[in-house]
Amino acid sequence: MGVENIKKVAVLGAGTMGNGIVQVTAQAGYQVAMRDVEDSFVNRGMDTIKKSLSKFVEKGKMQAVEAEQVLARITPTTEFDVVADADLVVEAVPEKLDLKVDIFRQLDQKCKPEAIMASNTSSLPITAIGAATRRPDKVVGIHFMNPVPVMRGVELVHGRSTSEETLETAKEFVKSLGKVPTVAQDYAGFITSRVLNIYLNEAAYTVMDGNSPKDVDDGMVYCTNMPQGPCALMDLVGIDVVVYVLGILEEEFGEKFKAAPLLKQMVRAGHLGRKTGLGFYKY
Ligand SMILES: NC(=O)c1ccc[n+]([C@@H]2O[C@H](COP(=O)([O-])OP(=O)(O)OC[C@H]3O[C@@H](n4cnc5c(N)ncnc54)[C@H](O)[C@@H]3O)[C@@H](O)[C@H]2O)c1
């Protein structure tokens, strides 16, 4: 199915990523159903979208009437059956393989034969998720970045059984959202998480060597033009999340992704970054 056949999109999950994906998809003119398991989660997702759109309106980047039209294209729901007439489903539920496999089994039962079924997973194998269905050629990774309305790039993940046609349609869909697609093969961490996390881990080792987080960050920002230093970035992402992702990468690629002892010690201390008020920096 080509991108011209995509009219209705269903997004599963109304959390951090799900509501952002719903927003940019509705902004691009698609009809979107946003499904979560409880009304309160769906409502929270809608509130986040409304806030984000009003910011665009306040800044003069969008007309008020346009924001209304975007909202009118969104159907908030707790019904799973909305996937039945979707041309594209984007799954954005928590990062648990069992949960995603279970959802893709259900999608396989309910979706139209030509529908594309995508996962927003940031670390799980698309090949395994696709294998839960009888149509793994229609399963692809569409890995949006956080915050979705702001970040320009989207990583497409080419599972072992993903067809070229599915990948091409996913690419065109991402472009239609005004974003830039990049394609990654289906190994742990794809391209972005793999390259980023080895860099973050090495930065942690330089702090262990006695360099201050500020010196490490300033060096990377002013000498290599990184928009943000690695220590500040780890504090933002969460030290526990960095250690968790490094664990997944170590499982796939071995030793070189072993988390720096400093990061593990910070997790033990509960110094997880911004969310706990202390990480490499104090907040
Ligand atoms: N947060 C990030 O920075 C980020 C970035 C890129 C990718 N991702 C990936 O996106 C996915 C979602 O992450 P998130 O941060 O939005 O999580 P989140 O916890 O904010 O949201 C997940 C939502 O899914 C809902 N949910 C659970 N089971 C469901 C079901 N069966 N049907 C529909 N909804 C269900 C939950 O109630 C919750 O509202 C994960 O795979 C994650 O790895 C996250």
The ligand as an SDF file (V2000), in Angstrom:
LIG
                    3D

 44 48  0  0  0  0  0  0  0  0999 V2000
    9.8290    8.5410   26.0610 N   0  0  0  0  0  0  0  0  0  0  0  0
   10.7920    8.6140   25.1350 C   0  0  0  0  0  0  0  0  0  0  0  0
   11.6910    9.4760   25.2000 O   0  0  0  0  0  0  0  0  0  0  0  0
   10.7780    7.6730   23.9560 C   0  0  0  0  0  0  0  0  0  0  0  0
   11.4780    8.0300   22.7870 C   0  0  0  0  0  0  0  0  0  0  0  0
   11.4170    7.1750   21.6740 C   0  0  0  0  0  0  0  0  0  0  0  0
   10.6670    6.0020   21.7400 C   0  0  0  0  0  0  0  0  0  0  0  0
   10.0130    5.6700   22.9010 N   0  0  0  0  0  0  0  0  0  0  0  0
    9.2360    4.4200   22.9160 C   0  0  0  0  0  0  0  0  0  0  0  0
    7.8640    4.7360   22.7490 O   0  0  0  0  0  0  0  0  0  0  0  0
    7.0630    3.7770   23.4450 C   0  0  0  0  0  0  0  0  0  0  0  0
    6.1410    4.4970   24.4140 C   0  0  0  0  0  0  0  0  0  0  0  0
    6.9300    5.2100   25.3410 O   0  0  0  0  0  0  0  0  0  0  0  0
    6.3370    6.4110   26.2010 P   0  0  0  0  0  0  0  0  0  0  0  0
    7.5030    7.1250   26.7900 O   0  0  0  0  0  0  0  0  0  0  0  0
    5.3190    7.1710   25.4100 O   0  0  0  0  0  0  0  0  0  0  0  0
    5.5660    5.5880   27.3580 O   0  0  0  0  0  0  0  0  0  0  0  0
    4.4270    6.1160   28.3490 P   0  0  0  0  0  0  0  0  0  0  0  0
    4.4990    5.2360   29.5270 O   0  0  0  0  0  0  0  0  0  0  0  0
    4.5010    7.5910   28.5060 O   0  0  0  0  0  0  0  0  0  0  0  0
    3.0610    5.8110   27.5400 O   0  0  0  0  0  0  0  0  0  0  0  0
    2.6100    4.5160   27.2450 C   0  0  0  0  0  0  0  0  0  0  0  0
    1.0890    4.5150   27.2590 C   0  0  0  0  0  0  0  0  0  0  0  0
    0.6300    3.2770   26.7370 O   0  0  0  0  0  0  0  0  0  0  0  0
   -0.5290    2.9290   27.4470 C   0  0  0  0  0  0  0  0  0  0  0  0
   -0.8450    1.5130   27.2320 N   0  0  0  0  0  0  0  0  0  0  0  0
   -0.4540    0.4110   27.9310 C   0  0  0  0  0  0  0  0  0  0  0  0
   -0.9920   -0.7020   27.3770 N   0  0  0  0  0  0  0  0  0  0  0  0
   -1.7450   -0.3010   26.3160 C   0  0  0  0  0  0  0  0  0  0  0  0
   -2.5420   -0.9750   25.3560 C   0  0  0  0  0  0  0  0  0  0  0  0
   -2.6850   -2.2910   25.3830 N   0  0  0  0  0  0  0  0  0  0  0  0
   -3.1750   -0.2330   24.4060 N   0  0  0  0  0  0  0  0  0  0  0  0
   -3.0290    1.1100   24.3680 C   0  0  0  0  0  0  0  0  0  0  0  0
   -2.2910    1.8050   25.2680 N   0  0  0  0  0  0  0  0  0  0  0  0
   -1.6510    1.1040   26.2210 C   0  0  0  0  0  0  0  0  0  0  0  0
   -0.2240    3.3120   28.8820 C   0  0  0  0  0  0  0  0  0  0  0  0
   -1.4150    3.4240   29.6400 O   0  0  0  0  0  0  0  0  0  0  0  0
    0.4920    4.6510   28.6710 C   0  0  0  0  0  0  0  0  0  0  0  0
   -0.4200    5.7470   28.6780 O   0  0  0  0  0  0  0  0  0  0  0  0
    8.0430    2.8020   24.0880 C   0  0  0  0  0  0  0  0  0  0  0  0
    8.2210    1.7030   23.2360 O   0  0  0  0  0  0  0  0  0  0  0  0
    9.3160    3.6160   24.2020 C   0  0  0  0  0  0  0  0  0  0  0  0
   10.4760    2.8210   24.2240 O   0  0  0  0  0  0  0  0  0  0  0  0
   10.0410    6.4790   23.9950 C   0  0  0  0  0  0  0  0  0  0  0  0
  1  2  1  0
  2  3  2  0
  2  4  1  0
  4  5  1  0
  4 44  2  0
  5  6  2  0
  6  7  1  0
  7  8  2  0
  8  9  1  0
  8 44  1  0
  9 10  1  0
  9 42  1  0
 10 11  1  0
 11 12  1  0
 11 40  1  0
 12 13  1  0
 13 14  1  0
 14 15  2  0
 14 16  1  0
 14 17  1  0
 17 18  1  0
 18 19  2  0
 18 20  1  0
 18 21  1  0
 21 22  1  0
 22 23  1  0
 23 24  1  0
 23 38  1  0
 24 25  1  0
 25 26  1  0
 25 36  1  0
 26 27  1  0
 26 35  1  0
 27 28  2  0
 28 29  1  0
 29 30  1  0
 29 35  2  0
 30 31  1  0
 30 32  2  0
 32 33  1  0
 33 34  2  0
 34 35  1  0
 36 37  1  0
 36 38  1  0
 38 39  1  0
 40 41  1  0
 40 42  1  0
 42 43  1  0
M  CHG  2   8   1  16  -1
M  END
$$$$
